[in-house]
């Protein structure tokens, strides 16, 4: 009779694999959620800055326009687009 030490049964192996896949799926889901939230925050910041830039142009406030444009450029460089 041969006894196997430290060998998992087939069902234990499948269960272990399934748990591992579930953990990986949870990590992927967390990353996707983080990406969606970050993109939403970025789009909101871009929209707010764009409106502020438009207002600065409408009121001919050159110092404010330059400041806001610089902020927009930094934001775009950090995140692309």
C-alpha positions as CSV (number, residue, x, y, z in Angstrom):
1,X,0.0,0.0,0.0
2,X,1.3,3.4,-1.0
3,X,0.4,6.4,1.1
4,X,0.9,9.9,-0.2
5,X,2.0,12.5,2.2
6,X,1.0,16.1,1.7
7,X,-1.1,15.2,-1.3
8,X,-4.5,16.9,-1.6
9,X,-7.5,15.0,-2.9
10,X,-9.0,16.1,-6.2
11,X,-11.9,17.8,-4.5
12,X,-9.6,19.6,-2.1
13,X,-7.5,20.7,-5.0
14,X,-10.5,22.0,-6.9
15,X,-11.8,23.7,-3.8
16,X,-8.4,25.3,-3.2
17,X,-8.2,26.5,-6.8
18,X,-11.7,27.9,-6.7
19,X,-10.9,29.9,-3.5
20,X,-7.7,31.2,-5.2
21,X,-9.7,32.2,-8.3
22,X,-12.3,33.9,-6.1
23,X,-9.6,35.9,-4.3
24,X,-8.0,36.9,-7.7
25,X,-11.5,37.9,-9.0
26,X,-12.0,40.1,-5.9
27,X,-8.6,41.8,-6.4
28,X,-9.5,42.5,-10.1
29,X,-12.9,43.8,-9.1
30,X,-11.3,46.1,-6.6
31,X,-8.8,47.4,-9.1
32,X,-11.6,48.1,-11.7
33,X,-13.7,49.9,-9.1
34,X,-10.7,52.0,-8.1
35,X,-10.1,52.8,-11.8
36,X,-13.7,53.8,-12.3
37,X,-13.7,56.0,-9.2
38,X,-10.4,57.7,-10.2
39,X,-11.7,58.3,-13.8
40,X,-14.9,59.8,-12.4
41,X,-12.9,62.1,-10.0
42,X,-10.6,63.1,-12.9
43,X,-13.5,63.9,-15.2
44,X,-15.2,66.0,-12.5
45,X,-12.1,68.0,-11.8
46,X,-11.6,68.5,-15.6
47,X,-15.2,69.7,-16.0
48,X,-14.9,72.1,-13.0
49,X,-11.6,73.5,-14.3
50,X,-13.0,73.9,-17.8
51,X,-16.0,75.9,-16.5
52,X,-13.7,78.0,-14.3
53,X,-11.5,78.7,-17.3
54,X,-14.5,79.7,-19.4
55,X,-15.6,82.1,-16.6
56,X,-12.1,83.6,-16.4
57,X,-12.2,84.2,-20.2
58,X,-15.7,85.7,-20.0
59,X,-14.6,88.1,-17.3
60,X,-11.2,88.7,-19.0
61,X,-9.4,87.7,-15.8
62,X,-6.0,86.9,-17.3
63,X,-4.2,86.0,-14.0
64,X,-7.0,83.6,-13.0
65,X,-7.1,82.1,-16.6
66,X,-3.3,81.5,-16.5
67,X,-3.5,79.9,-13.1
68,X,-6.4,77.6,-14.0
69,X,-4.9,76.7,-17.4
70,X,-1.7,75.7,-15.6
71,X,-3.7,73.5,-13.2
72,X,-5.5,71.9,-16.2
73,X,-2.2,71.2,-17.9
74,X,-0.8,69.6,-14.7
75,X,-3.9,67.5,-14.4
76,X,-3.7,66.3,-18.0
77,X,0.0,65.5,-17.7
78,X,-0.7,63.4,-14.6
79,X,-3.5,61.4,-16.0
80,X,-3.3,61.8,-19.7
81,X,-5.9,62.9,-22.2
